[in-house]
Amino acid sequence: MKLYTYWRSTSSYRVRIALALKSIEPEQAFVHLVRNGGEQNSLSYRAINPQGRVPALELDDGTVIIQSPAILEYLEEAYPTPALLPADPAARAKVRAVASLIGCDIHPLHNVGPLNHLRKTFDRSEPEVAAWIATWVGQGLAAVEALIGDEGFCFGSEPSMADVYLLPQLYAARRFAVPLEDYPRIRRVEALAGEHAAFLKAHPSAQPDAE
Ligand SMILES: N[C@@H](CCC(=O)N[C@@H](CS)C(=O)NCC(=O)O)C(=O)O
């Protein structure tokens, strides 16, 4: 199994957490999203992922899976232990709702392409871009704060798919200096993950391609 990844990519970070939680150690191929105009745009990488984004997971039979939600669902089905989704259908839906809120409603609004579009096409200044990021990350995290539990990780004593999405989002929030004071439950989860071996292993700063 080979993971195409970039150390600071939020979506790659999600997949790294799930892999570490499930004790899977894939080969890694590093795709630098900035250098040389972005290695994700090279012909050789486009042959792997025509969308030109990371992550991508290549299985031993050559099958390539793109999009972190699809990769995470594949890992959950192919490597069910430890489970990252609860057995009860309603509880699973609640975990997936937090994952979707982050993956669909927060992350795309601060992804590199849309931010550069604001800068270049709409001539927005850096403070305006920062205000845009703070608005959407803040609104999203406020909803996550209301949805998750009062103790442990997002939904109990063990990490779930919600935590797999939340920790990379918090890393991005801190990188963009979005205030987190108003979210005590979220900060509790962040502190717990900060002591958890799988989350530490998956952290951007621990990656071989980290700068
Ligand atoms: N929905 C996709 C998003 C993938 C994505 O946008 N990845 C970013 C890094 S987090 C990327 O590769 N950006 C490069 C670019 O837009 O050129 C997923 O979850 O896998």
The ligand as an SDF file (V2000), in Angstrom:
LIG
                    3D

 20 19  0  0  0  0  0  0  0  0999 V2000
  -11.9670   16.5520   -0.7520 N   0  0  0  0  0  0  0  0  0  0  0  0
  -10.5910   16.1890   -0.9600 C   0  0  0  0  0  0  0  0  0  0  0  0
   -9.7320   17.4140   -0.8330 C   0  0  0  0  0  0  0  0  0  0  0  0
   -8.3130   17.1310   -1.2840 C   0  0  0  0  0  0  0  0  0  0  0  0
   -7.5190   18.4100   -1.3230 C   0  0  0  0  0  0  0  0  0  0  0  0
   -8.0650   19.4770   -1.6500 O   0  0  0  0  0  0  0  0  0  0  0  0
   -6.2390   18.3160   -0.9990 N   0  0  0  0  0  0  0  0  0  0  0  0
   -5.4190   19.5230   -0.9880 C   0  0  0  0  0  0  0  0  0  0  0  0
   -4.4880   19.4910    0.2050 C   0  0  0  0  0  0  0  0  0  0  0  0
   -5.3920   19.3990    1.7290 S   0  0  0  0  0  0  0  0  0  0  0  0
   -4.6080   19.5750   -2.2620 C   0  0  0  0  0  0  0  0  0  0  0  0
   -4.0840   18.5850   -2.7070 O   0  0  0  0  0  0  0  0  0  0  0  0
   -4.5060   20.7650   -2.8480 N   0  0  0  0  0  0  0  0  0  0  0  0
   -3.6840   20.9920   -3.9940 C   0  0  0  0  0  0  0  0  0  0  0  0
   -4.2990   21.9340   -4.9750 C   0  0  0  0  0  0  0  0  0  0  0  0
   -5.4680   22.3410   -4.7880 O   0  0  0  0  0  0  0  0  0  0  0  0
   -3.6220   22.2410   -5.9400 O   0  0  0  0  0  0  0  0  0  0  0  0
  -10.1660   15.1220    0.0590 C   0  0  0  0  0  0  0  0  0  0  0  0
  -10.7240   15.1240    1.1590 O   0  0  0  0  0  0  0  0  0  0  0  0
   -9.2940   14.2910   -0.2490 O   0  0  0  0  0  0  0  0  0  0  0  0
  1  2  1  0
  2  3  1  0
  2 18  1  0
  3  4  1  0
  4  5  1  0
  5  6  2  0
  5  7  1  0
  7  8  1  0
  8  9  1  0
  8 11  1  0
  9 10  1  0
 11 12  2  0
 11 13  1  0
 13 14  1  0
 14 15  1  0
 15 16  2  0
 15 17  1  0
 18 19  2  0
 18 20  1  0
M  END
$$$$
